[in-house]
Amino acid sequence: MSTVAPSPPLSRLLDLSAELVQAVRSGRSATDWMARCPADARAGVQALGFDVLRRLGAATEARALMAPKPPPPAVDALLCTALALLWPVPAPPYPDHTLVDQAVHAARQRTPAAVAFVNAVLRRFVRERAALVAAVEHTPVGAWNHPAWWIERLRHDWPAQWQALLRAANQRPPMTLRVNARRSTGAAYVQRLAAAGRTATLLDDPALAGLAVLLDEPCPVQQLPGFAEGEVSVQDAAAQRAAGLLLGDGEQALAAGARVLDACAAPGGKTAQLLERADLDLLALDSDPQRVPRIHDTLHRLHLQAEVRAADARQTATWWDGRPFDAILLDAPCSASGIVRRHPDIRWLRRADDLSALTRIQSELLQALWPLLKPGGRLVYATCSIFRAEGQQRIDAFLQRLPVGSARLDPSSPGHLLPLPDNPGAGALAAPRMPQDGFFYALIHKT
């Protein structure tokens, strides 16, 4: 007889969520930290901890009002975790007395010398919450829960949409699936989900090839019919546009056996999507040897094959065999500002000067890979960013450096896709009216 494991006590979830906050503040990604979180607490910590990261700016500002001298990092992380969960918008997930009591209990285990301090600060916040929240919301960081430099960049890049973008970034993301085209269709998989008691919608944007399915309610991947067998993957709708752009259709479709490079491939989602939809001679590269096994794992689950190598795509002499490519997908390293609702730690990990380093890498990748493309070949440049410096500005600068007439920007290039119902980006195609991440896409033909 099987039994359901009991949920960890709230005090333990708060303690682990505070560890997550402290790790992010020290520069460690939430994804890396969550991989080492105890399995029995992982779901609870992700639910609470990610909500804390979405309100960490306001919580930090409130703590500063009540305790201007920052306490030790472990104490501050626990305090800000509890304050974020006591925030009135949306409603706190637990009654005030329960959350305060459990936070104090966590302090006894985590920072015994600070128990009285933690108790006093949290009880004061509950007593004076309305006034403290009002004061915090008059500060940019407290109002928008993003670093000040990030807010200013969005104001500059998207003067009419910056507030909507910041609000969207603080929402929980949808769960969108990509059906394996070699195994089924999106419509058939929606029916299969219904038979399993899950409701979903087939996304009808033609760019998604009838393979994108939006779940009404997110769930663990282990509960998806056929996931372990490779019938379906989790991939946002915006990311699913990559394959169609690169592969083309009709007379413009890549021929079977075309030689294709996925230049920054880990964890392998776009590599797999290309192979699900076409028979290709595909090379997948990634510069981080520790991430390369994730590409192998992705392809193994989906029963797909590609050549996979660890290499810096910019250093072509170390990996290129001299055979030109018919098509190149360059999903370049970027700020990931377009997927911050999915990874709320990103806003706190990035620094303003990171952009100069990232845009330099993006330009170097474009410059290094372009000569590897056949005449008549195509390159898709993509970033999961909503910053113009990593999108249209990067492509404009690249095209200006090329000889006149040697490249053509395809008019079907989506350009900037913002995570909003209406896309005001520069691209020729409107963003689908559906929940999606922020992305930039440019399709360039070599003439």
N, C-alpha and C positions, 0 to 999 in steps of 0.2 A: 504494500500500500504506500503510495507516494504522499509526501507531505510538502506543504508550501513553507519555504524558509521564512521565518519572521523578519519583518522589516527592522533595520537597525534603529535604535532610539534616536530621537531628534537631536539630543545633545551630541551624539557621535556624527550625525550628518552635518551639524553646524561646525563641529571641530574640523572635519575633513573639508568642508566648504571654505573655512578660513585658511586651511593649508593651501587650497587651490588659489585663493586670492593672494596669499603671500608669495606663492610660486610665480604667479603672473607678474606681480609687482617687482619681482627680482629678475624678470626677463625670460621666464620659461613659458612655453606655450601650454595652453590648457589641454590640447590634444595629447601632448607628451605626458603631462601630469596625470590625465585621466586614464591613460593606458596602465598606470601603476596603482591606480586607486583600488582598494579591496573590492573584489567582485560583488560581494553582497550589498555594498553601499553605492556602487557605481551609478545606478539609475537615479537614486535619490540625490546624490551629490551633483550629478549633472543638472537635474531639474532645479535644485536650489541654487547651486553655485553659478550656473549660467544666468539666472535671474539676478543674482547679486552683481555679476559683472556688468549687466545691463543698467544697473542703478548705482554703480560704484562711485561715479562722480558726485552724485547727490549725497550719498552716504559719507564720503570723505569730507565734503564741505560741511555737513552737519556735525561730524565729529570735531572739525576744526573750530566751529562756533562754540561748542561745549568744552573742548579741551584743546586750546590753541597750541600747547606744546605736544608734539606728536609722541605718543607712547611707544614702547618697543614694538618692532614689526609684528611679532606674534600677537600681541595684545591688540594692536590697531587693526590687524586683519580680522580678528574675531569681532571686535566692536563694529567695524564697517559691514561685516557680513550680517550681523543682527540688525543694524540700522537699516540696511537695504531691504531686509525682509519685514521690517516694521513700517516701511514707507506706505503711505495711504493710497498711492496710485500705482498699480491697481491695488485692490484691497489686500492687506496682509494675509499670507497663507495660513497663519495660525493666530489664535487669540493672543493678545498682548501679554497676558500673564504667563501663558505657556511658553512663548518664545523667550521672554526675559528669563524665566526660571531655567529653561534648558540652556540658554547661553551662559548663565552663571554656572550651571553644572559643568558645561564644557570648559569654562575658565578654570574651574577647580582642577581639572585634569591637564589642561594645556598650560596655563599661566597662574599657578596658585597664588602668587603674591599680588596679583591684580584683581582678585575676585571682587573686593569691595569697590574698586574703581569701576570695573565693568558694570556691576549692579547699579551704581549711582548714576553713571552716564545713561544707561538704557532707561532707567526709571524717570530720569529727567526728560529724556526725549518723549516718552509716552505722555508725561504731564504737559509738556510745552510743544507738542508735535505741530499743531497748526501754525504757531508763530515761527518755529524753526524751519518748517517746510517752506513757508512763504519767503523767509529770508534767503534760503538756499536757492530757490527758484529765480531769484533776481541775479544770480551769477550765471555766466554762460555754461560753465562746466556742470553746475548743479542743475540747470534747466534742461540741458541736452545730453548729459552723461557721455560726453566725448571730450577729449583734450581740446584746449583752446585753439591750437594750431589747426586741428582737423576741422573745427567749426569754421574758422576763417577761410580755409581753402575751399570748402564747399560753398561758402558765401560768394567767393570770387568766381569759382567755376560754374555754379548754377544759381545765379542771383534770384531767380524766380522759384526755385524748387528746393533750396537748401534746407528749409525747415521741414518740408515733407520728407526729404531724404533722411534727416536725423530722426524723425519720428519713426519712419519705416525701419531704421536700423535697430530700434529698441523693441521691435516686435519679435515674437517667436516665429521661426521660419516654417513654411509648409514642407511636407515630405512628398517629393515628386520621384516617380520611378521611370526607368527606361527599360522597356521590354526588349529582350533579345530577339532581333529580327530573324535570326536563324531558327528560332524555336516557336514563336507565336506572333500575335499582333496585339496592339494596345486594346482594341475592342474585345478580343477574346479574353485578355487578362482581366479586364474590368469585370467580365462575367465570372471569371474564376474567383476573383476577390469576393464578389457578391455571394457566391456559393459558400465561401468560407466565413461569411458574416461581416465583411468589411465593404463599406461603400467608397466609391472612387469615381473620378470623372476623367474621361479621355480628353486630352487637350487637342483641339482641332486646328491649331496653327499648322499650315502646310510645311513649314520649316522643320517640324518635329516628326514628320513622316508617319504619323499615326502610331507612334511608339511611346509617347509620353503620357503618363497616368498620374493624376493628382489624388492622393489619399485625402479623404475627409478628416481623418484623425491619424496622426503619426503612430507608428508602432515599432517595436524592435524588429530588426530584419529577419530574425529567426522565425517570426510569425508570418512572414510573407510566403504564400504558396510558391514552391519551386525556387526559392532563393538559393538554397544550398546546391541545387542542381544546375544553377546558371541560367535560369529562365528570365531573371529580372535583376536589375541593379538600382541602387539609389543614385540619382543624378538630377540636379536642378534643371528646370526647363531652359534657362539661359545657357547652361553648359552644353545642353543637347543640340544646340544649333551648330556646333563646330563641325560635326561629321558631314552634314548636308552641304555646308559651304565648301568644304574641301573636296568632297566627292563629286559635286555637281549632279546634273541630271540630263536626261535626253541626249542630244548631240554633244553636250558639254561634259558628260559624265566621264570620269576616269575609266580607262580600259581595265579589264580583268588582268591581274598580275602587275599592275602599275607599281613602280618603286616609290615608296612613301617614307618620309621621316617624321616621327613625332619627337621633337627636339627636347622637350622638357616634360617627360611622360609621367613620372610618378604622381599619384599612385596607380595610374593605368586606366582611369575611367574613359578618357577620350581615345586612347589606344584601342580599348576593347570595343568602343562604339564603332570605330572605323571598321574593325574586323568583323563585327556583327553584320554590317551592311554591305561589305564588299570583299572580294578575294584580292588581297594585296600582298606584295612583297614589302613588309613593313619592318623598319628599324626603329626601336624605341630606346631613346637615350635619357639618362638623368645624371646630373652632376654629383648627386649625393649617393654614395654606395650603400648607405644604410636604408635608403628609400627604395632602391632597386628591387629588393625582395617583394615589396608590395605590388610591383608590376607583375612579377611572376605569379603571386597569389591571385591577383585579379584574373589573369588570363587562364590560370588553372581552373578556377571555379567556373569560368564561362566556356571551358573547353576550346580555347583559341590558342593560336601559336603566332609568335613573332620573334625576331631577333631582338634581344634585350641586352643593353650594355650600360655600364657606368662610365660616363665620360662627360667632360665639359664641352657642350656643343660649340663653344667659341673656339676651342683648340682643335680645329678640323684635322690637323696633321696627325693627331693622336688616335683618330678613330675612322676617318673617311677613307674608303678604298678607291676613290677616284671615279666611281660610277655616279653620274648625276641622277637627281631625283625628279620624278614627274610631279610630285606635290610635297609640300612641307607644311606641317602644322607647328607653329611656334606659339605655344601657350606659355608666355614668358613669365619669369618671376616678377612679382609686383607687390604692391602694398596690401592687396586683398581687401581694399576698402569696399568692394561691392558685395562681399559675403560676410560683413561684420555682424549681421543679425544671426547668422549661422555659427559664427565664431566670435562671440562678443569680447574675447580677450584681445583681439587684434588691435582694437583702438587704444588699449593701454600698453601694448607691446611696441607699437610703432612710434618713431620719433620724426620730427619734421625733417631732419637732415637725412633720414633714410631714403627719401624720394630721389635725391640727387644720385645716390649710389645705385638705386634700382633703375632709374631711367638710363644711366650710363650702361648698365648691363643689358637692358633691352635694346639699346642702339647697337651695342657690340654684337649681340646675337643676330640682329637683322643684317648687319654688315658682313658677318662671317658666313651666314647661311645662304644669302642671296646668290653668290657665285656657284653654289652646289646645285642650283635649280636649272633644269633643262630649258632652252628656249621654248616658249609655248607652255611652260609649266606654271604652276600656281602656288602661292604661299598664303596661308591664313595666319595673320597675327592676332593673338587674343590675349587679353588680360582680364582678370576678375576684379577690375578696378573701376571706380567712377571718377577718378581724378583725371582731368584732361591731359595732364603731363604724361600719363602712361597710356593714353589712347590716341586721340586725333592729333595732338601735338607731336607725338612720337612718330606717327606715320607721315605726317606732313614733312617733318625734318628729314626722315629717311628718303622719301621720294625726291625731295629737293637736291639731295646729294647724288642721285643717280643721273647718268647721262640722259639727256632729253630723248624721249621716245622709247626708252628701254623697259619701261614698266607702265602698267595701267591699273588704276584702282577701279575695281569692278563696281558699277553703280548699285549692285544688289548688296553691297557691304552694309551690314546693320549699323555700324558706327557705335555710338554710345547707347547702351541699353540700361536704363535706370530702373531700379526696383520700385516702380510706381505704375499705377494703372495707365497713365498716359506718358509716353516717352517723348521728351523734348529734345532728344539727342540729334546729332548732325546727320545720322545715317538716312539712307533712302527709305528703309522699311520701318514702319512703326513697331514698337515693342508689342508683344502679345498682351492682351488685356487679361492677365493672370498673375498670380504671385510668382515672382522670379527674382533671382539674384541680379546684381549689377555686373555688367560685362562690357567689354569693347571688342568688336570684331572688324577686321579689314581684310578683304580678299584682293590680292594683288597678282596680276598676270605678268609674266615675263615675256616681252615681245621680241 
